[in-house]
Amino acid sequence: QWYQRRVRENKQYKSGLKHARQILSNSKFQEHGETLAMMGLTLNCLGRKEEAYDNVKRGLRNNLRSHVCWHVFGLLQRSDKKYEEAIKCYRNALKWDKDNLQILRDLSLLQIQTRDLDGYKMTRHQLLMLRANQRAGWVGYAIALHTLGEYENALNVLQTFRKTQEGKPADYEFSELLLYEASIMVEAGKFKDALNHIYTHRDSILDIQSWLEMAGDLHAKLGEYEDSADVFFELYQRNPENATYIEKYIQAHRHFNEEDSLKKCEELRDLYPRAEAPFNYALKLSSGNRFRTLVDGYLQRQLRKGVPPLFNILKHLFHDSNKLETIKELVHGYYVSLEEHKSFKPDSEDKEFPTAYLHVMIFLAQLYDYEHDTTKALFYIDRAMQHTPTYIDPYIVKSKIYKHAGDMTEAVHWVDEARTMDLADRYLNCKAAKYMLRAGMIEKAEEACALFTREGQPAVDNLNEMQCMWFLTESARTYFRNKDWANVLQKCHEVEKHFVDIVEDQFDFHPYSMRKMTLRAYIGLLRLEDSIRGHQFFNKAADYAIRTYLHLHDKPLSDSNGLGNGETDEMTEKEKKKLESKKKRAAKKKQQQQNEAAVQNSNAKDKKQQADGEIAPPPIVGIELVKTEAPLDDAMKFLDPLRALSPQCPNTHKLAFQVFYRQGKILLMIQSVKRAVKTNPRTPEIALHLTQLHKYIKTKGTNSGIIAEIVETEMLDLLPNKDINEWLNMRESLTGSNLENFFMLRCAHAHLAPDSSRDQLQAVLDFPLQGTTLKSCEYVFGHLQSGLLNATAEDLAVFSAACHAQFPLASAFKPPSQETVPR
């Protein structure tokens, strides 16, 4: 207790070490186990890990029956994030002191952290039995039951605890407990009980907005639509700009026709005329002349005010071609009228400010860019820039137009112009850095980011420290395009490390949420952490990492520095050696600079980590990662979270098949193809993957027995007629008009009959590109460059010329003589 109070809580480690040495200096207590353990724990807090472990193990050997020694050994394991080992130590400690509250609390924290829910339930129950008068015991046990789906038991525990709180004044913590109890009822499907519960305790619930949202949803689920409408109307009055409240209010009135729904929207607009949300919802519901009337007034009002995100606000309407044409016709009419009469309508006497004309031109440029009409988009945006050269928005729009046209170098020029007009704008700085990375200008992007990072520290290190994952994923994309495999893996593993840190950071919230009673938010946190690797940042990093590992498996790097990127294929041996030596020197110099910067700028962080008993993890070095001897095993570290948390993404199953195909795992290959078909049957790679699977089974076969029976049954679901050619022909009739699907079908036919590769390639070269998107052309061109269909340099030039004719601004297809030179 003295050690806990004086040494650990007050961080008086040197004092604790001094007292421990005084005790051990006595000849009678030189091998006193608990003192040695406490001395080791103190050394661990000072960052002296090896000495700490030596002392704790020595103390444990001298007193194996001491719960203190086992507890301290578990604390050391926990500090090193060896949670499973720490749990074993805590369990050993409980053998000798089964009712020790501190050990039980520490054990429960590790169990919920590792999601050992059954063990967590048992530990929380034991804590409740030992301290039934403490609120944390009841709440912790209820949470344990809730996470296991035992809703009835969780509700019984909470209701029993509430009986002990009768007569006490309501506060925020008790309010949260009531709402948490109601949320468990909702999850259990007991909607009527939940509704009665929140109405019974309405005066005790202080979070009025949460109460109203829950009541409105419960009324709707129970079919009590009038009551639901009243509740959502009250919520609308609290926040007229919340589109969800408006939608649920109108749905509660059960108006399924346009006329009645629009009347309700009009009532809401009349109540709060300045609110935009009801007007936007009316635009979504209306059609025909009514839509034209509504959007006409809305556009004039917003263009007059100069609302910058107007295009993005209306973008959700563009999927309806009639609405898109109406908007384009109206705005083009404004353009002509403003140019000739200075007003939105030729017969209007109200003259508009010049800024209205400016924003009309910007909006028209965005509309034509949306329709991929780059020529008209550039015409209108150039006129806008001539009208007001000092306005930033036209520069940003122009950079987006060039980006969508495929010319990233020109896009960088214009977004950098916008950035230099306001160097204090962090958004513009980030946008410019992102475009620079996509254009391959990595050093320039780092210089731009350095304006907002810590002085005296390299921008890349500071961005990584701040977990700036968009920068890491965009950098990985650029390195992947440049075939710099070492840096690709380094960036991807840095992203993966950030997700590991995010999962580790939840540790501090387990006791905090029990103490502060933020129970609904805590359950949301647990569920978020369980699915955190389904985030798009992890998906992007995993994609680049897995494709890099696949490349390293197919083409192992021969050069010792691990920076080979295929550029030596046509060099002589002497040139290869010279280039390899040059790369070695450059890599060594760069690594030395990074190490020096890391040492120089991490002193403060290292001191803090030492004070907390932590050791800084070793830096991630891409050159070491790229030298892996088991690239497919390393790829699985990224693939497993994708398969578990992003099954709705077609790219997940595409990558999974490619890994399993190289590993020869037939059942997992079949599973990947079936999931891809279920997720999106029009995914282009399905044709090639099913063909590869069919040929693999036909040539290599399967072992006799149950596996062979499963394979035969599953393949019948994929190929009912067992004829792959017939299936390919049928698929071509359904999806062959799309360039990406047509290309993969040709690859599938070439895989079945390698002698036909030339004919299949010629069919791709003869494919008409009218109506094809830039993304599809880049997709096919990239695969041709990777070696599919054995395309020669002449074939690539022919396809590139055809794409260049269709997309003259796209950098990927420009002849060397026309490539854009960075300004």
Secondary structure as the mmCIF struct_conf table of DSSP 4:
data_model
#
loop_
_struct_conf.conf_type_id
_struct_conf.id
_struct_conf.beg_label_comp_id
_struct_conf.beg_label_asym_id
_struct_conf.beg_label_seq_id
_struct_conf.end_label_comp_id
_struct_conf.end_label_asym_id
_struct_conf.end_label_seq_id
HELX_RH_AL_P HELX_RH_AL_P1 TRP A 2 TRP A 2
HELX_RH_PI_P HELX_RH_PI_P1 TYR A 3 ARG A 8
TURN_TY1_P TURN_TY1_P1 GLU A 9 LYS A 11
HELX_RH_AL_P HELX_RH_AL_P2 TYR A 13 SER A 25
BEND BEND1 ASN A 26 ASN A 26
HELX_RH_3T_P HELX_RH_3T_P1 SER A 27 PHE A 29
TURN_TY1_P TURN_TY1_P2 GLN A 30 GLU A 31
HELX_RH_AL_P HELX_RH_AL_P3 GLY A 33 CYS A 45
TURN_TY1_P TURN_TY1_P3 LEU A 46 GLY A 47
HELX_RH_AL_P HELX_RH_AL_P4 LYS A 49 ASN A 62
TURN_TY1_P TURN_TY1_P4 LEU A 64 ARG A 65
HELX_RH_AL_P HELX_RH_AL_P5 HIS A 67 SER A 79
TURN_TY1_P TURN_TY1_P5 ASP A 80 LYS A 81
HELX_RH_AL_P HELX_RH_AL_P6 TYR A 83 TRP A 96
TURN_TY1_P TURN_TY1_P6 LYS A 98 ASP A 99
HELX_RH_AL_P HELX_RH_AL_P7 LEU A 101 GLN A 113
TURN_TY1_P TURN_TY1_P7 THR A 114 ARG A 115
HELX_RH_AL_P HELX_RH_AL_P8 LEU A 117 LEU A 130
TURN_TY1_P TURN_TY1_P8 ALA A 132 ASN A 133
HELX_RH_AL_P HELX_RH_AL_P9 ARG A 135 THR A 147
TURN_TY1_P TURN_TY1_P9 LEU A 148 GLY A 149
HELX_RH_AL_P HELX_RH_AL_P10 TYR A 151 LYS A 163
TURN_TY1_P TURN_TY1_P10 THR A 164 GLY A 167
BEND BEND2 LYS A 168 LYS A 168
HELX_LH_PP_P HELX_LH_PP_P1 PRO A 169 ALA A 170
HELX_RH_AL_P HELX_RH_AL_P11 TYR A 172 GLU A 187
TURN_TY1_P TURN_TY1_P11 ALA A 188 GLY A 189
HELX_RH_AL_P HELX_RH_AL_P12 PHE A 191 THR A 200
TURN_TY1_P TURN_TY1_P12 HIS A 201 HIS A 201
HELX_RH_3T_P HELX_RH_3T_P2 ARG A 202 SER A 204
HELX_RH_AL_P HELX_RH_AL_P13 ILE A 208 LYS A 221
TURN_TY1_P TURN_TY1_P13 LEU A 222 GLY A 223
HELX_RH_AL_P HELX_RH_AL_P14 TYR A 225 ARG A 238
TURN_TY1_P TURN_TY1_P14 PRO A 240 GLU A 241
HELX_RH_AL_P HELX_RH_AL_P15 ALA A 243 ALA A 252
TURN_TY1_P TURN_TY1_P15 HIS A 253 ARG A 254
BEND BEND3 ASN A 257 ASN A 257
HELX_RH_AL_P HELX_RH_AL_P16 GLU A 258 LEU A 271
BEND BEND4 TYR A 272 TYR A 272
TURN_TY1_P TURN_TY1_P16 PRO A 273 ARG A 274
BEND BEND5 GLU A 276 GLU A 276
HELX_RH_AL_P HELX_RH_AL_P17 ALA A 277 LEU A 285
HELX_RH_AL_P HELX_RH_AL_P18 GLY A 288 LYS A 305
TURN_TY1_P TURN_TY1_P17 GLY A 306 GLY A 306
TURN_TY1_P TURN_TY1_P18 PRO A 308 PRO A 309
HELX_RH_AL_P HELX_RH_AL_P19 LEU A 310 LEU A 314
HELX_RH_3T_P HELX_RH_3T_P3 LYS A 315 LEU A 317
TURN_TY1_P TURN_TY1_P19 PHE A 318 HIS A 319
BEND BEND6 ASP A 320 ASP A 320
HELX_RH_AL_P HELX_RH_AL_P20 SER A 321 HIS A 341
BEND BEND7 LYS A 342 LYS A 345
TURN_TY1_P TURN_TY1_P20 PRO A 346 ASP A 347
HELX_LH_PP_P HELX_LH_PP_P2 ASP A 350 PHE A 353
HELX_RH_AL_P HELX_RH_AL_P21 PRO A 354 TYR A 370
TURN_TY1_P TURN_TY1_P21 GLU A 371 HIS A 372
HELX_RH_AL_P HELX_RH_AL_P22 THR A 374 HIS A 387
TURN_TY1_P TURN_TY1_P22 PRO A 389 THR A 390
BEND BEND8 ILE A 392 ILE A 392
HELX_RH_AL_P HELX_RH_AL_P23 ASP A 393 ALA A 405
TURN_TY1_P TURN_TY1_P23 GLY A 406 GLY A 406
HELX_RH_AL_P HELX_RH_AL_P24 MET A 408 MET A 421
TURN_TY1_P TURN_TY1_P24 LEU A 423 ALA A 424
HELX_RH_AL_P HELX_RH_AL_P25 ARG A 426 ARG A 438
TURN_TY1_P TURN_TY1_P25 ALA A 439 GLY A 440
HELX_RH_AL_P HELX_RH_AL_P26 ILE A 442 CYS A 449
HELX_RH_3T_P HELX_RH_3T_P4 ALA A 450 PHE A 452
BEND BEND9 THR A 453 THR A 453
TURN_TY1_P TURN_TY1_P26 GLU A 455 GLY A 456
BEND BEND10 GLN A 457 GLN A 457
HELX_RH_AL_P HELX_RH_AL_P27 ALA A 459 GLU A 465
TURN_TY1_P TURN_TY1_P27 MET A 466 GLN A 467
HELX_RH_AL_P HELX_RH_AL_P28 MET A 469 ARG A 481
TURN_TY1_P TURN_TY1_P28 ASN A 482 LYS A 483
HELX_RH_AL_P HELX_RH_AL_P29 TRP A 485 ASP A 505
HELX_RH_3T_P HELX_RH_3T_P5 GLN A 506 ASP A 508
HELX_RH_AL_P HELX_RH_AL_P30 PHE A 509 LYS A 516
TURN_TY1_P TURN_TY1_P29 MET A 517 MET A 517
HELX_RH_AL_P HELX_RH_AL_P31 LEU A 519 ASP A 530
TURN_TY1_P TURN_TY1_P30 SER A 531 SER A 531
HELX_RH_3T_P HELX_RH_3T_P6 ILE A 532 GLY A 534
BEND BEND11 HIS A 535 HIS A 535
HELX_RH_AL_P HELX_RH_AL_P32 GLN A 536 ASP A 554
BEND BEND12 LYS A 555 LYS A 555
BEND BEND13 ASP A 559 ASP A 559
TURN_TY1_P TURN_TY1_P31 SER A 560 ASN A 561
BEND BEND14 GLY A 562 GLY A 562
BEND BEND15 GLY A 566 GLY A 566
TURN_TY1_P TURN_TY1_P32 GLU A 567 GLU A 570
HELX_RH_AL_P HELX_RH_AL_P33 GLU A 573 ASN A 601
HELX_RH_AL_P HELX_RH_AL_P34 ASN A 603 ALA A 611
TURN_TY1_P TURN_TY1_P33 ASP A 612 GLY A 613
HELX_LH_PP_P HELX_LH_PP_P3 ALA A 616 ILE A 620
HELX_RH_AL_P HELX_RH_AL_P35 GLY A 622 LEU A 625
TURN_TY1_P TURN_TY1_P34 VAL A 626 LYS A 627
BEND BEND16 GLU A 629 GLU A 629
HELX_RH_AL_P HELX_RH_AL_P36 PRO A 631 LEU A 645
TURN_TY1_P TURN_TY1_P35 PRO A 647 GLN A 648
HELX_RH_AL_P HELX_RH_AL_P37 PRO A 650 GLN A 663
TURN_TY1_P TURN_TY1_P36 GLY A 664 GLY A 664
HELX_RH_AL_P HELX_RH_AL_P38 ILE A 666 THR A 679
TURN_TY1_P TURN_TY1_P37 PRO A 681 ARG A 682
TURN_TY1_P TURN_TY1_P38 PRO A 684 PRO A 684
HELX_RH_AL_P HELX_RH_AL_P39 GLU A 685 LYS A 700
TURN_TY1_P TURN_TY1_P39 SER A 704 GLY A 705
HELX_RH_AL_P HELX_RH_AL_P40 ILE A 706 LEU A 718
TURN_TY1_P TURN_TY1_P40 PRO A 720 ASN A 721
BEND BEND17 LYS A 722 LYS A 722
HELX_RH_AL_P HELX_RH_AL_P41 ILE A 724 THR A 735
TURN_TY1_P TURN_TY1_P41 GLY A 736 SER A 737
BEND BEND18 ASN A 738 ASN A 738
HELX_RH_AL_P HELX_RH_AL_P42 LEU A 739 LEU A 752
HELX_RH_3T_P HELX_RH_3T_P7 PRO A 754 SER A 756
HELX_RH_AL_P HELX_RH_AL_P43 SER A 757 LEU A 765
TURN_TY1_P TURN_TY1_P42 ASP A 766 ASP A 766
BEND BEND19 PHE A 767 PHE A 767
TURN_TY1_P TURN_TY1_P43 GLN A 770 GLY A 771
HELX_RH_AL_P HELX_RH_AL_P44 LEU A 774 GLN A 785
TURN_TY1_P TURN_TY1_P44 SER A 786 GLY A 787
HELX_RH_3T_P HELX_RH_3T_P8 LEU A 788 ASN A 790
HELX_RH_AL_P HELX_RH_AL_P45 ALA A 793 GLN A 806
TURN_TY1_P TURN_TY1_P45 PRO A 808 LEU A 809
HELX_RH_3T_P HELX_RH_3T_P9 SER A 811 PHE A 813
HELX_RH_3T_P HELX_RH_3T_P10 PRO A 816 GLN A 818
HELX_LH_PP_P HELX_LH_PP_P4 GLU A 819 PRO A 822
#
